[in-house]
Amino acid sequence: MITQIQTSNQMSKTTEADLEMMHRALKLAEHASRLGEVPVGAVVYETATGIIIGEGFNTRESGCNPAGHAEFTAILNACQSINDWRLNHCTLVVTLEPCPMCAGLIVNARVGRVVFGASDPKAGAVRTLYGLLEDSRLNHRAEVHSGLLEEESAIQLKEFFKNLRKPK
C-alpha cells in the first residue's frame, strides 16, 4: 500500500515499509537518547523485500567518534551485511535529515532511496541547506522523500535538548 505525504512543493510516495522502518528508527533514536546521545535513528532495508540489512543510532558521545551518526552506522552495517558497498537497491530511513558527511556517504554508497523525518535547519544537506542527493553534478542521485513522521521525529529531538538544558 502506498501512502501520500505532502512535502514542500510536491507529493511524495512513501510505502508501508517506509512507515514501519521509520517507527523502528524512532525506537533506535529513543535508545540513543537514553544513552545520552542526540536521538537519531536509521534503518537500511532492501526496497523490494523490506528486509532490514543495517541499522544504527547516534554514538558520537559514547564512542568519542565524530562519524558516529546513525546513518553512517546503518550504511556500514548494511554494506557488511550484504558484502558489497553498493546499496542501489536499498532505502535508508532516518529520523533527521542527513548532514553533509552522511549525504556524502549516501552518494558514495549509491543508496537508491532516502526517507527522512525532521528537517535539519542547521546541517540539513538533503533539502534544507543543500540538495546533495539530487545534485546532477554528482555521479549518483537518490530518490528523496521528506517529512515522514516529521512531528514525532522533531518532538524527540526537542525533548532531548530541552532536558539537556534543564538546570541540574
C-alpha positions in Angstrom: 0.0 0.0 0.0 1.3 3.5 -0.8 0.6 6.5 1.4 0.7 10.0 0.1 2.5 12.7 2.2 2.8 16.3 1.3 6.2 17.9 1.1 7.3 21.4 0.2 6.0 21.6 -3.4 5.3 18.0 -4.4 3.5 14.9 -3.4 5.9 12.1 -2.4 5.1 8.5 -2.2 6.1 6.5 0.8 5.3 2.9 1.3 4.0 1.0 4.3 7.6 -0.4 4.6 8.9 3.1 4.9 6.4 3.8 7.7 7.3 0.6 9.5 11.0 1.4 9.2 10.5 4.9 10.5 8.8 3.5 13.6 11.9 1.3 14.0 14.2 4.3 13.5 12.3 6.2 16.1 12.8 3.4 18.6 16.5 3.4 17.8 16.6 7.2 18.4 14.9 6.7 21.7 17.6 4.2 22.7 20.2 6.7 21.7 18.6 9.3 23.9 18.6 7.0 26.9 22.4 6.7 26.4 22.8 10.5 26.3 23.2 10.7 22.6 21.3 13.0 20.3 18.2 10.9 19.4 18.6 10.0 15.7 17.9 6.5 14.4 18.4 5.0 11.0 17.4 1.8 9.1 18.6 0.5 5.8 16.3 -2.0 4.1 16.2 -3.8 0.7 13.5 -1.8 -1.1 12.0 -4.8 -2.9 11.9 -7.2 0.0 11.5 -5.0 3.1 14.4 -6.9 4.8 16.4 -4.8 7.2 20.1 -5.1 6.4 21.5 -2.4 8.6 20.5 0.0 11.4 22.1 2.4 13.7 21.7 5.3 16.2 24.0 8.2 17.1 27.1 7.2 19.1 29.2 10.3 18.9 29.5 10.9 22.6 29.8 7.3 23.8 32.2 6.3 21.0 34.1 9.6 21.0 33.6 9.4 17.3 32.7 12.4 15.1 31.5 9.9 12.4 29.2 8.2 14.9 26.0 9.3 13.1 23.0 6.9 12.9 23.1 6.9 9.0 26.8 6.2 8.9 26.5 3.2 11.2 23.4 1.9 9.4 25.1 2.2 6.0 28.3 0.5 7.2 26.2 -2.3 8.8 24.2 -2.8 5.5 27.3 -2.9 3.4 28.9 -5.5 5.7 25.6 -7.5 5.8 25.5 -7.9 2.0 29.3 -7.9 1.5 29.0 -5.0 -1.1 29.5 -1.2 -0.9 26.7 -0.6 -3.4 23.2 0.0 -2.0 21.3 1.0 -5.1 18.6 -1.5 -4.3 18.1 -0.1 -0.7 16.2 2.5 1.2 17.7 4.5 4.1 15.1 5.7 6.6 16.3 8.2 9.1 14.6 10.4 11.7 16.6 13.5 10.9 17.7 15.0 7.6 21.3 13.8 6.9 24.2 16.2 7.3 26.8 16.8 4.6 29.0 14.0 5.9 26.2 11.5 5.8 24.8 12.8 2.5 28.3 12.2 1.0 28.3 8.7 2.3 24.8 8.1 0.9 26.1 9.2 -2.5 29.3 7.1 -2.3 27.3 4.0 -1.2 24.9 4.6 -4.1 21.8 4.4 -1.8 18.7 4.2 -4.0 16.1 6.0 -1.8 16.3 8.1 1.3 13.3 8.8 3.5 13.7 11.2 6.4 11.5 12.6 9.2 12.5 16.0 10.6 14.3 18.7 8.5 17.6 20.0 10.0 17.8 23.8 9.7 21.4 23.8 10.9 23.0 20.9 9.0 20.5 19.5 6.5 22.3 18.6 3.3 19.4 16.8 1.5 16.8 19.6 1.2 17.2 22.3 3.8 20.6 23.8 3.3 21.9 21.8 0.4 20.5 19.3 -2.1 23.4 16.9 -2.3 21.4 13.8 -3.0 19.6 15.3 -6.1 22.6 17.3 -7.4 23.1 16.4 -11.1 26.8 17.3 -10.9 27.4 14.3 -8.7 27.8 10.7 -10.0 24.8 9.4 -8.1 21.5 10.7 -7.1 19.0 9.2 -4.7 15.2 9.4 -4.7 14.3 11.5 -1.6 11.1 11.6 0.4 10.9 14.0 3.4 8.6 14.6 6.2 7.6 11.0 7.2 6.6 11.1 10.8 8.2 14.6 10.9 6.4 15.7 14.1 7.3 12.6 16.1 11.0 12.9 15.0 11.1 16.6 15.8 9.5 16.1 19.2 12.1 13.5 20.2 14.9 16.0 19.4 13.2 19.0 21.0 12.5 17.0 24.2 16.1 15.7 24.3 17.6 19.2 24.0 15.0 20.7 26.5 16.0 18.1 29.1 19.7 18.7 28.3 19.4 22.4 29.1 17.5 21.9 32.4 19.5 23.1 35.4 20.9 20.2 37.4 
